[in-house]
Amino acid sequence: MQRSAVCLAVTLLSSAAAAMELEDGTFLFDAATPVPPAVMALQDCGANDRTFASRRPFADGFLFAIQCPGNNENSVQTLIFAEAEDGTGARLLFFAGPGDRREGFEELVSNVHFYPEKNEIGAIAVDSDPESRPTPSICRTESRWRLEGQPPEPKLVFWRETADCAGATGWKVLVGR
């Protein structure tokens, strides 16, 4: 019963939050106020008109976050930067990994956190299936990128990883402190 009440509350809250602007300037889209077509055209993760999306002021422009299919460990998003709220100058952001993984640019990030005061985007990715991991000994990564330049591009400023899927032990820092 308690679980049903929580699910109902989340559903009502999600419905009430649709197509509204939050105190921090984040705008939540809905079917009546869709993501601008120029922005939506850049995503390639299976999103559609009913997909959860938001827009927030970020790095002297606007950052659009579009929800993509994920799994029970990761909430996956594609991030698109635009010069204006209407999607003018929209371009897909790519996030590079550290060292020899720099060429593995990703257009999807997991469990995203936004740090607008530093123009940084953080992500936490968990992959508990050793068979599906690009690097079998790594289960969990935590990373941060700072948007720099004109137009802003993500620059990796922090990366750590561990084989411990819970993230309690065994961290190895590859970038930053």
Backbone as JSON Lines, residues from 0, in Angstrom:
{"i":0,"aa":"M","n":[0.83,-1.19,0.0],"ca":[0.0,0.0,0.0],"c":[0.87,1.25,0.0]}
{"i":1,"aa":"Q","n":[1.9,1.26,0.85],"ca":[2.77,2.43,0.92],"c":[3.48,2.65,-0.41]}
{"i":2,"aa":"R","n":[3.92,1.58,-1.07],"ca":[4.58,1.69,-2.37],"c":[3.63,2.29,-3.4]}
{"i":3,"aa":"S","n":[2.37,1.9,-3.38],"ca":[1.36,2.45,-4.3],"c":[1.19,3.94,-4.08]}
{"i":4,"aa":"A","n":[1.18,4.34,-2.81],"ca":[1.02,5.76,-2.49],"c":[2.21,6.57,-3.0]}
{"i":5,"aa":"V","n":[3.41,6.01,-2.85],"ca":[4.61,6.7,-3.34],"c":[4.55,6.82,-4.87]}
{"i":6,"aa":"C","n":[4.18,5.74,-5.56],"ca":[4.08,5.78,-7.02],"c":[3.05,6.8,-7.47]}
{"i":7,"aa":"L","n":[1.91,6.84,-6.8],"ca":[0.87,7.81,-7.13],"c":[1.36,9.24,-6.91]}
{"i":8,"aa":"A","n":[2.07,9.47,-5.81],"ca":[2.59,10.81,-5.53],"c":[3.59,11.25,-6.59]}
{"i":9,"aa":"V","n":[4.48,10.34,-7.0],"ca":[5.46,10.66,-8.04],"c":[4.76,10.96,-9.36]}
{"i":10,"aa":"T","n":[3.75,10.17,-9.7],"ca":[2.99,10.39,-10.94],"c":[2.3,11.75,-10.91]}
{"i":11,"aa":"L","n":[1.66,12.07,-9.8],"ca":[0.97,13.36,-9.69],"c":[1.96,14.51,-9.74]}
{"i":12,"aa":"L","n":[3.08,14.36,-9.06],"ca":[4.11,15.39,-9.06],"c":[4.67,15.57,-10.46]}
{"i":13,"aa":"S","n":[4.92,14.47,-11.17],"ca":[5.44,14.55,-12.54],"c":[4.44,15.27,-13.44]}
{"i":14,"aa":"S","n":[3.17,14.96,-13.31],"ca":[2.14,15.61,-14.13],"c":[2.04,17.08,-13.8]}
{"i":15,"aa":"A","n":[2.12,17.39,-12.5],"ca":[2.0,18.79,-12.09],"c":[3.21,19.6,-12.53]}
{"i":16,"aa":"A","n":[4.37,18.95,-12.65],"ca":[5.6,19.65,-13.0],"c":[5.74,19.88,-14.5]}
{"i":17,"aa":"A","n":[4.94,19.2,-15.3],"ca":[5.06,19.3,-16.76],"c":[4.82,20.72,-17.24]}
{"i":18,"aa":"A","n":[5.54,21.1,-18.28],"ca":[5.42,22.41,-18.91],"c":[5.42,23.55,-17.91]}
{"i":19,"aa":"M","n":[6.41,23.53,-17.05],"ca":[6.53,24.62,-16.09],"c":[7.99,24.98,-15.88]}
{"i":20,"aa":"E","n":[8.21,26.19,-15.41],"ca":[9.56,26.64,-15.13],"c":[9.8,26.58,-13.63]}
{"i":21,"aa":"L","n":[10.91,26.0,-13.23],"ca":[11.28,25.87,-11.83],"c":[12.04,27.11,-11.39]}
{"i":22,"aa":"E","n":[12.25,27.24,-10.09],"ca":[12.92,28.42,-9.53],"c":[14.32,28.64,-10.09]}
{"i":23,"aa":"D","n":[15.03,27.58,-10.42],"ca":[16.41,27.71,-10.93],"c":[16.47,28.0,-12.43]}
{"i":24,"aa":"G","n":[15.3,28.19,-13.06],"ca":[15.26,28.48,-14.49],"c":[15.1,27.25,-15.36]}
{"i":25,"aa":"T","n":[15.07,26.05,-14.75],"ca":[14.88,24.82,-15.51],"c":[13.44,24.79,-16.02]}
{"i":26,"aa":"F","n":[13.27,24.47,-17.29],"ca":[11.94,24.35,-17.89],"c":[11.69,22.89,-18.23]}
{"i":27,"aa":"L","n":[10.53,22.37,-17.81],"ca":[10.15,21.0,-18.09],"c":[9.15,21.0,-19.23]}
{"i":28,"aa":"F","n":[9.44,20.24,-20.28],"ca":[8.58,20.2,-21.47],"c":[7.46,19.19,-21.29]}
{"i":29,"aa":"D","n":[6.37,19.4,-22.04],"ca":[5.29,18.42,-22.13],"c":[4.76,18.41,-23.56]}
{"i":30,"aa":"A","n":[3.7,17.64,-23.83],"ca":[3.17,17.52,-25.19],"c":[2.66,18.86,-25.72]}
{"i":31,"aa":"A","n":[2.12,19.7,-24.85],"ca":[1.61,21.0,-25.29],"c":[2.74,21.99,-25.59]}
{"i":32,"aa":"T","n":[3.87,21.81,-24.96],"ca":[5.05,22.65,-25.18],"c":[6.22,21.73,-25.47]}
{"i":33,"aa":"P","n":[6.34,21.26,-26.72],"ca":[7.37,20.26,-27.04],"c":[8.78,20.86,-27.13]}
{"i":34,"aa":"V","n":[9.75,19.98,-27.09],"ca":[11.15,20.35,-27.29],"c":[11.26,20.94,-28.69]}
{"i":35,"aa":"P","n":[12.0,22.04,-28.88],"ca":[12.15,22.6,-30.22],"c":[12.64,21.56,-31.23]}
{"i":36,"aa":"P","n":[12.06,21.54,-32.43],"ca":[12.44,20.54,-33.44],"c":[13.94,20.51,-33.75]}
{"i":37,"aa":"A","n":[14.61,21.67,-33.75],"ca":[16.05,21.72,-34.04],"c":[16.85,20.94,-32.99]}
{"i":38,"aa":"V","n":[16.35,20.93,-31.77],"ca":[17.01,20.21,-30.68],"c":[16.68,18.72,-30.78]}
{"i":39,"aa":"M","n":[15.4,18.42,-30.93],"ca":[14.96,17.03,-30.97],"c":[15.6,16.26,-32.13]}
{"i":40,"aa":"A","n":[15.85,16.94,-33.23],"ca":[16.44,16.29,-34.41],"c":[17.86,15.81,-34.15]}
{"i":41,"aa":"L","n":[18.54,16.36,-33.15],"ca":[19.93,15.99,-32.87],"c":[20.07,14.73,-32.02]}
{"i":42,"aa":"Q","n":[19.03,14.38,-31.28],"ca":[19.12,13.19,-30.44],"c":[19.0,11.94,-31.3]}
{"i":43,"aa":"D","n":[19.69,10.89,-30.87],"ca":[19.65,9.64,-31.62],"c":[19.52,8.46,-30.65]}
{"i":44,"aa":"C","n":[18.64,8.64,-29.65],"ca":[18.54,7.6,-28.62],"c":[17.13,7.03,-28.49]}
{"i":45,"aa":"G","n":[16.29,7.29,-29.45],"ca":[14.94,6.73,-29.41],"c":[13.93,7.59,-28.67]}
{"i":46,"aa":"A","n":[14.27,8.84,-28.38],"ca":[13.33,9.74,-27.72],"c":[12.22,10.12,-28.69]}
{"i":47,"aa":"N","n":[11.07,10.51,-28.14],"ca":[9.96,10.97,-28.97],"c":[9.25,12.14,-28.3]}
{"i":48,"aa":"D","n":[8.12,12.56,-28.83],"ca":[7.4,13.73,-28.29],"c":[6.96,13.57,-26.84]}
{"i":49,"aa":"R","n":[6.83,12.34,-26.37],"ca":[6.37,12.1,-25.0],"c":[7.54,11.85,-24.04]}
{"i":50,"aa":"T","n":[8.75,11.89,-24.53],"ca":[9.93,11.65,-23.71],"c":[10.15,12.83,-22.77]}
{"i":51,"aa":"F","n":[10.56,12.54,-21.53],"ca":[10.86,13.61,-20.58],"c":[12.07,14.4,-21.07]}
{"i":52,"aa":"A","n":[11.93,15.72,-21.05],"ca":[13.03,16.61,-21.46],"c":[12.96,17.88,-20.64]}
{"i":53,"aa":"S","n":[14.12,18.5,-20.48],"ca":[14.19,19.77,-19.75],"c":[15.18,20.71,-20.45]}
{"i":54,"aa":"R","n":[15.09,21.98,-20.08],"ca":[16.02,23.0,-20.59],"c":[16.4,23.86,-19.4]}
{"i":55,"aa":"R","n":[17.68,24.2,-19.32],"ca":[18.15,25.04,-18.21],"c":[19.18,26.03,-18.72]}
{"i":56,"aa":"P","n":[19.22,27.23,-18.13],"ca":[20.3,28.16,-18.47],"c":[21.63,27.53,-18.03]}
{"i":57,"aa":"F","n":[22.64,27.59,-18.92],"ca":[23.9,26.93,-18.61],"c":[24.98,27.46,-19.53]}
{"i":58,"aa":"A","n":[26.13,27.83,-18.98],"ca":[27.31,28.25,-19.74],"c":[26.98,29.3,-20.8]}
{"i":59,"aa":"D","n":[26.28,30.33,-20.41],"ca":[25.9,31.44,-21.3],"c":[25.05,30.99,-22.48]}
{"i":60,"aa":"G","n":[24.29,29.94,-22.28],"ca":[23.36,29.44,-23.29],"c":[22.31,28.6,-22.6]}
{"i":61,"aa":"F","n":[21.86,27.55,-23.28],"ca":[20.84,26.68,-22.72],"c":[21.21,25.22,-22.96]}
{"i":62,"aa":"L","n":[21.02,24.43,-21.93],"ca":[21.32,23.01,-22.0],"c":[20.01,22.24,-21.99]}
{"i":63,"aa":"F","n":[19.79,21.46,-23.05],"ca":[18.61,20.61,-23.16],"c":[19.03,19.2,-22.76]}
{"i":64,"aa":"A","n":[18.27,18.58,-21.88],"ca":[18.53,17.2,-21.44],"c":[17.33,16.36,-21.87]}
{"i":65,"aa":"I","n":[17.58,15.36,-22.69],"ca":[16.52,14.51,-23.21],"c":[16.72,13.09,-22.67]}
{"i":66,"aa":"Q","n":[15.67,12.58,-22.02],"ca":[15.73,11.24,-21.42],"c":[15.78,10.18,-22.51]}
{"i":67,"aa":"C","n":[16.67,9.22,-22.34],"ca":[16.83,8.11,-23.28],"c":[16.51,6.81,-22.56]}
{"i":68,"aa":"P","n":[16.23,5.75,-23.31],"ca":[16.03,4.47,-22.64],"c":[17.27,4.09,-21.82]}
{"i":69,"aa":"G","n":[17.04,3.61,-20.61],"ca":[18.14,3.23,-19.73],"c":[17.92,1.83,-19.2]}
{"i":70,"aa":"N","n":[18.37,1.61,-17.97],"ca":[18.15,0.33,-17.3],"c":[17.93,0.6,-15.83]}
{"i":71,"aa":"N","n":[17.89,-0.44,-15.02],"ca":[17.59,-0.22,-13.61],"c":[18.75,0.4,-12.84]}
{"i":72,"aa":"E","n":[19.92,0.52,-13.44],"ca":[21.07,1.11,-12.77],"c":[21.35,2.55,-13.21]}
{"i":73,"aa":"N","n":[20.89,2.9,-14.4],"ca":[21.27,4.19,-14.97],"c":[20.09,4.91,-15.6]}
{"i":74,"aa":"S","n":[19.98,6.19,-15.29],"ca":[19.06,7.08,-15.98],"c":[19.9,7.78,-17.04]}
{"i":75,"aa":"V","n":[19.62,7.51,-18.3],"ca":[20.48,7.96,-19.39],"c":[19.87,9.17,-20.09]}
{"i":76,"aa":"Q","n":[20.73,10.16,-20.41],"ca":[20.28,11.35,-21.11],"c":[21.26,11.71,-22.23]}
{"i":77,"aa":"T","n":[20.74,12.38,-23.23],"ca":[21.59,13.02,-24.23],"c":[21.48,14.52,-23.96]}
{"i":78,"aa":"L","n":[22.6,15.22,-24.05],"ca":[22.63,16.65,-23.74],"c":[22.96,17.44,-24.99]}
{"i":79,"aa":"I","n":[22.17,18.5,-25.18],"ca":[22.31,19.35,-26.36],"c":[22.42,20.79,-25.88]}
{"i":80,"aa":"F","n":[23.43,21.49,-26.37],"ca":[23.65,22.9,-26.01],"c":[23.11,23.78,-27.13]}
{"i":81,"aa":"A","n":[22.43,24.85,-26.76],"ca":[21.92,25.81,-27.75],"c":[22.19,27.23,-27.27]}
{"i":82,"aa":"E","n":[22.28,28.14,-28.21],"ca":[22.52,29.55,-27.9],"c":[21.3,30.2,-27.28]}
{"i":83,"aa":"A","n":[20.1,29.73,-27.66],"ca":[18.86,30.37,-27.23],"c":[17.83,29.33,-26.79]}
{"i":84,"aa":"E","n":[16.83,29.79,-26.05],"ca":[15.76,28.92,-25.54],"c":[15.03,28.17,-26.65]}
{"i":85,"aa":"D","n":[14.96,28.77,-27.83],"ca":[14.21,28.16,-28.94],"c":[15.02,27.12,-29.71]}
{"i":86,"aa":"G","n":[16.25,26.85,-29.26],"ca":[17.09,25.84,-29.9],"c":[18.03,26.38,-30.96]}
{"i":87,"aa":"T","n":[18.07,27.68,-31.15],"ca":[18.98,28.28,-32.12],"c":[20.42,27.88,-31.82]}
{"i":88,"aa":"G","n":[21.13,27.43,-32.84],"ca":[22.53,27.03,-32.67],"c":[22.69,25.73,-31.91]}
{"i":89,"aa":"A","n":[21.69,24.89,-31.9],"ca":[21.75,23.64,-31.13],"c":[22.81,22.69,-31.68]}
{"i":90,"aa":"R","n":[23.53,22.04,-30.77],"ca":[24.49,21.03,-31.16],"c":[24.64,20.0,-30.05]}
{"i":91,"aa":"L","n":[24.8,18.77,-30.46],"ca":[24.93,17.64,-29.56],"c":[26.28,17.7,-28.86]}
{"i":92,"aa":"L","n":[26.29,17.47,-27.56],"ca":[27.53,17.46,-26.8],"c":[28.07,16.03,-26.73]}
{"i":93,"aa":"F","n":[29.4,15.9,-26.85],"ca":[30.08,14.61,-26.77],"c":[31.01,14.63,-25.57]}
{"i":94,"aa":"F","n":[31.03,13.54,-24.81],"ca":[31.79,13.46,-23.58],"c":[32.88,12.41,-23.71]}
{"i":95,"aa":"A","n":[34.13,12.84,-23.65],"ca":[35.28,11.94,-23.82],"c":[35.67,11.33,-22.49]}
{"i":96,"aa":"G","n":[36.19,10.12,-22.56],"ca":[36.74,9.45,-21.39],"c":[38.21,9.81,-21.21]}
{"i":97,"aa":"P","n":[38.87,9.22,-20.22],"ca":[40.26,9.57,-19.93],"c":[41.27,8.79,-20.78]}
{"i":98,"aa":"G","n":[42.47,9.34,-20.89],"ca":[43.61,8.65,-21.49],"c":[43.32,7.99,-22.81]}
{"i":99,"aa":"D","n":[43.56,6.68,-22.88],"ca":[43.37,5.95,-24.13],"c":[41.9,5.8,-24.5]}
{"i":100,"aa":"R","n":[41.02,6.22,-23.6],"ca":[39.58,6.17,-23.9],"c":[39.05,7.5,-24.4]}
{"i":101,"aa":"R","n":[39.92,8.46,-24.66],"ca":[39.49,9.78,-25.13],"c":[38.78,9.7,-26.47]}
{"i":102,"aa":"E","n":[39.15,8.74,-27.28],"ca":[38.53,8.62,-28.6],"c":[37.12,8.04,-28.52]}
{"i":103,"aa":"G","n":[36.77,7.45,-27.39],"ca":[35.45,6.86,-27.23],"c":[34.42,7.9,-26.84]}
{"i":104,"aa":"F","n":[34.23,8.9,-27.68],"ca":[33.29,9.96,-27.37],"c":[31.89,9.39,-27.19]}
{"i":105,"aa":"E","n":[31.23,9.83,-26.16],"ca":[29.87,9.38,-25.85],"c":[28.91,10.55,-25.99]}
{"i":106,"aa":"E","n":[27.76,10.28,-26.57],"ca":[26.73,11.32,-26.63],"c":[25.65,11.09,-25.59]}
{"i":107,"aa":"L","n":[25.79,10.01,-24.82],"ca":[24.84,9.71,-23.75],"c":[25.6,9.7,-22.42]}
{"i":108,"aa":"V","n":[24.99,10.29,-21.39],"ca":[25.58,10.29,-20.06],"c":[24.55,9.74,-19.08]}
{"i":109,"aa":"S","n":[25.03,9.13,-18.01],"ca":[24.16,8.47,-17.04],"c":[24.11,9.2,-15.72]}
{"i":110,"aa":"N","n":[22.92,9.2,-15.12],"ca":[22.73,9.75,-13.77],"c":[23.4,11.12,-13.65]}
{"i":111,"aa":"V","n":[22.94,12.03,-14.47],"ca":[23.56,13.35,-14.65],"c":[23.28,14.28,-13.47]}
{"i":112,"aa":"H","n":[24.3,15.06,-13.12],"ca":[24.18,16.14,-12.13],"c":[24.69,17.4,-12.8]}
{"i":113,"aa":"F","n":[23.99,18.52,-12.56],"ca":[24.38,19.79,-13.17],"c":[24.95,20.71,-12.1]}
{"i":114,"aa":"Y","n":[26.06,21.37,-12.42],"ca":[26.72,22.32,-11.53],"c":[26.86,23.64,-12.3]}
{"i":115,"aa":"P","n":[25.77,24.42,-12.42],"ca":[25.8,25.61,-13.26],"c":[26.78,26.69,-12.78]}
{"i":116,"aa":"E","n":[27.04,26.75,-11.48],"ca":[27.97,27.76,-10.97],"c":[29.39,27.52,-11.47]}
{"i":117,"aa":"K","n":[29.71,26.29,-11.87],"ca":[31.04,25.95,-12.4],"c":[30.99,25.57,-13.87]}
{"i":118,"aa":"N","n":[29.79,25.62,-14.49],"ca":[29.6,25.16,-15.87],"c":[30.02,23.7,-16.02]}
{"i":119,"aa":"E","n":[29.75,22.88,-14.99],"ca":[30.15,21.48,-15.01],"c":[28.96,20.53,-15.04]}
{"i":120,"aa":"I","n":[29.2,19.39,-15.66],"ca":[28.22,18.32,-15.76],"c":[28.87,17.08,-15.17]}
{"i":121,"aa":"G","n":[28.21,16.45,-14.22],"ca":[28.73,15.24,-13.6],"c":[27.9,14.04,-14.02]}
{"i":122,"aa":"A","n":[28.52,12.87,-14.02],"ca":[27.82,11.64,-14.37],"c":[28.35,10.49,-13.53]}
{"i":123,"aa":"I","n":[27.44,9.56,-13.24],"ca":[27.79,8.33,-12.55],"c":[27.24,7.19,-13.39]}
{"i":124,"aa":"A","n":[28.09,6.26,-13.78],"ca":[27.64,5.13,-14.58],"c":[27.97,3.83,-13.85]}
{"i":125,"aa":"V","n":[27.0,2.92,-13.85],"ca":[27.17,1.61,-13.21],"c":[26.82,0.54,-14.23]}
{"i":126,"aa":"D","n":[27.68,-0.47,-14.34],"ca":[27.41,-1.59,-15.22],"c":[27.79,-2.88,-14.48]}
{"i":127,"aa":"S","n":[26.81,-3.49,-13.84],"ca":[27.09,-4.65,-13.0],"c":[27.23,-5.95,-13.79]}
{"i":128,"aa":"D","n":[27.06,-5.91,-15.11],"ca":[27.21,-7.1,-15.94],"c":[28.6,-7.13,-16.57]}
{"i":129,"aa":"P","n":[29.52,-7.95,-16.06],"ca":[30.89,-7.98,-16.59],"c":[30.96,-8.3,-18.08]}
{"i":130,"aa":"E","n":[29.98,-9.03,-18.59],"ca":[29.97,-9.4,-20.01],"c":[29.74,-8.2,-20.92]}
{"i":131,"aa":"S","n":[29.03,-7.18,-20.44],"ca":[28.68,-6.04,-21.3],"c":[29.63,-4.85,-21.16]}
{"i":132,"aa":"R","n":[30.52,-4.9,-20.2],"ca":[31.43,-3.77,-19.96],"c":[32.53,-3.69,-21.0]}
{"i":133,"aa":"P","n":[32.85,-2.45,-21.46],"ca":[33.99,-2.31,-22.36],"c":[35.31,-2.69,-21.67]}
{"i":134,"aa":"T","n":[35.41,-2.4,-20.38],"ca":[36.56,-2.78,-19.57],"c":[36.02,-3.65,-18.44]}
{"i":135,"aa":"P","n":[36.18,-4.98,-18.51],"ca":[35.53,-5.88,-17.56],"c":[35.8,-5.61,-16.08]}
{"i":136,"aa":"S","n":[36.97,-5.05,-15.75],"ca":[37.29,-4.83,-14.34],"c":[36.71,-3.54,-13.79]}
{"i":137,"aa":"I","n":[35.99,-2.78,-14.59],"ca":[35.43,-1.51,-14.12],"c":[33.9,-1.62,-14.11]}
{"i":138,"aa":"C","n":[33.32,-1.42,-12.93],"ca":[31.86,-1.48,-12.81],"c":[31.25,-0.1,-12.67]}
{"i":139,"aa":"R","n":[31.93,0.79,-11.95],"ca":[31.35,2.1,-11.65],"c":[32.35,3.2,-11.99]}
{"i":140,"aa":"T","n":[31.86,4.23,-12.67],"ca":[32.68,5.41,-12.95],"c":[31.93,6.65,-12.48]}
{"i":141,"aa":"E","n":[32.7,7.64,-12.03],"ca":[32.17,8.95,-11.69],"c":[33.03,9.96,-12.43]}
{"i":142,"aa":"S","n":[32.39,10.89,-13.1],"ca":[33.13,11.83,-13.94],"c":[32.49,13.2,-13.93]}
{"i":143,"aa":"R","n":[33.3,14.2,-14.33],"ca":[32.81,15.58,-14.48],"c":[33.49,16.21,-15.69]}
{"i":144,"aa":"W","n":[32.71,16.98,-16.42],"ca":[33.21,17.75,-17.55],"c":[32.81,19.2,-17.35]}
{"i":145,"aa":"R","n":[33.69,20.11,-17.73],"ca":[33.39,21.54,-17.69],"c":[33.17,22.02,-19.12]}
{"i":146,"aa":"L","n":[32.1,22.79,-19.32],"ca":[31.88,23.38,-20.65],"c":[32.77,24.59,-20.77]}
{"i":147,"aa":"E","n":[33.67,24.56,-21.78],"ca":[34.64,25.63,-21.98],"c":[34.65,26.06,-23.44]}
{"i":148,"aa":"G","n":[35.04,27.33,-23.66],"ca":[35.22,27.84,-25.02],"c":[33.95,28.42,-25.6]}
{"i":149,"aa":"Q","n":[34.09,28.9,-26.84],"ca":[32.97,29.46,-27.59],"c":[32.96,28.84,-28.97]}
{"i":150,"aa":"P","n":[32.05,28.0,-29.3],"ca":[30.96,27.53,-28.46],"c":[31.48,26.55,-27.41]}
{"i":151,"aa":"P","n":[30.78,26.45,-26.28],"ca":[31.25,25.59,-25.2],"c":[31.3,24.11,-25.6]}
{"i":152,"aa":"E","n":[32.4,23.46,-25.22],"ca":[32.59,22.03,-25.44],"c":[32.95,21.38,-24.1]}
{"i":153,"aa":"P","n":[32.51,20.14,-23.86],"ca":[32.85,19.46,-22.61],"c":[34.34,19.09,-22.55]}
{"i":154,"aa":"K","n":[35.0,19.5,-21.47],"ca":[36.39,19.13,-21.21],"c":[36.4,18.29,-19.94]}
{"i":155,"aa":"L","n":[36.96,17.08,-20.02],"ca":[37.02,16.19,-18.87],"c":[37.9,16.8,-17.79]}
{"i":156,"aa":"V","n":[37.35,16.96,-16.57],"ca":[38.13,17.52,-15.46],"c":[38.26,16.55,-14.29]}
{"i":157,"aa":"F","n":[37.45,15.47,-14.31],"ca":[37.54,14.48,-13.23],"c":[37.03,13.14,-13.73]}
{"i":158,"aa":"W","n":[37.73,12.07,-13.34],"ca":[37.29,10.71,-13.67],"c":[37.88,9.77,-12.63]}
{"i":159,"aa":"R","n":[37.0,8.98,-12.02],"ca":[37.46,7.9,-11.16],"c":[36.62,6.67,-11.45]}
{"i":160,"aa":"E","n":[37.2,5.48,-11.13],"ca":[36.52,4.24,-11.46],"c":[36.88,3.17,-10.44]}
{"i":161,"aa":"T","n":[36.0,2.16,-10.36],"ca":[36.22,1.05,-9.44],"c":[35.53,-0.2,-9.96]}
{"i":162,"aa":"A","n":[36.03,-1.34,-9.54],"ca":[35.38,-2.61,-9.85],"c":[34.21,-2.87,-8.9]}
{"i":163,"aa":"D","n":[34.16,-2.12,-7.79],"ca":[33.1,-2.26,-6.78],"c":[31.84,-1.53,-7.27]}
{"i":164,"aa":"C","n":[30.84,-2.29,-7.67],"ca":[29.62,-1.69,-8.23],"c":[28.9,-0.78,-7.24]}
{"i":165,"aa":"A","n":[29.05,-1.03,-5.94],"ca":[28.42,-0.18,-4.92],"c":[29.21,1.12,-4.72]}
{"i":166,"aa":"G","n":[30.45,1.17,-5.18],"ca":[31.26,2.37,-5.06],"c":[31.84,2.62,-3.68]}
{"i":167,"aa":"A","n":[31.94,1.58,-2.86],"ca":[32.44,1.75,-1.5],"c":[33.96,1.68,-1.41]}
{"i":168,"aa":"T","n":[34.6,0.91,-2.29],"ca":[36.05,0.71,-2.18],"c":[36.7,0.63,-3.55]}
{"i":169,"aa":"G","n":[38.04,0.68,-3.55],"ca":[38.83,0.38,-4.74],"c":[38.89,1.46,-5.8]}
{"i":170,"aa":"W","n":[38.63,2.69,-5.43],"ca":[38.62,3.78,-6.42],"c":[40.01,4.06,-6.96]}
{"i":171,"aa":"K","n":[40.08,4.3,-8.25],"ca":[41.3,4.75,-8.9],"c":[40.96,6.04,-9.64]}
{"i":172,"aa":"V","n":[41.64,7.14,-9.3],"ca":[41.41,8.42,-9.93],"c":[42.32,8.52,-11.16]}
{"i":173,"aa":"L","n":[41.74,8.74,-12.33],"ca":[42.51,8.84,-13.57],"c":[42.7,10.29,-14.02]}
{"i":174,"aa":"V","n":[41.74,11.16,-13.68],"ca":[41.81,12.59,-14.03],"c":[41.34,13.39,-12.84]}
{"i":175,"aa":"G","n":[42.05,14.45,-12.49],"ca":[41.66,15.32,-11.37],"c":[42.11,14.74,-10.04]}
{"i":176,"aa":"R","n":[41.48,15.25,-8.98],"ca":[41.85,14.82,-7.62],"c":[40.7,14.14,-6.94]}
